[in-house]
Amino acid sequence: MLFTGFAELTVDAKGRLAIPAKYRGQWQPQRDGDAWFCVPWAEGRMLRLYTEGRFTQLAESASDSLTPASDVANLDADFYGLAERIEMDSNGRVILPRGLMELVGLSNEVVVVGARNRLEVRDRATWKASLQDRFTSLPRLVERIESKRNGAG
């Protein structure tokens, strides 16, 4: 599933976030599963939402070992220990874990950003304040990534 665009939303008093219809309309339970996985992310102070199907696919694509190296073991414990499976109700809402919202510093005023294979829940005021800078720095970001892909960085 390809997520693009963004939508401004409010998390209600019960912690519910309505997944925008433009994203729900792409949902195929046999491919995407019955739920989302919510992962806090420090850089950008956001919550990343992956469909259950995509999260499982990406998690299973990593190499596995009964004796992982220390860094791998720590990453597994920290990353998967903070990830939460959240179900979508019949109205297309999910309950964002309050502890994860607090961990990344999210208020109830958010923006949901389509980020290719995931949605990102970000602080609305921060997103709006940084949008012009994000737009103008996009060519340099693409250049850096392409340079790394081509072995120059």
Secondary structure, DSSP 8 states (H G I E B T S, - for coil): --B-SEEEEE--TT-EEE--HHHHTT--HHHH-SEEEEEEETTTTEEEEEEHHHHHHHHHTS---SS--HHHHHHHHHHHHH-EEEEB-TTSEEE--HHHHHHHT--SEEEEEE-BSSEEEEEHHHHHHHHHHHHHHHHHHHHHHHHHHTT--
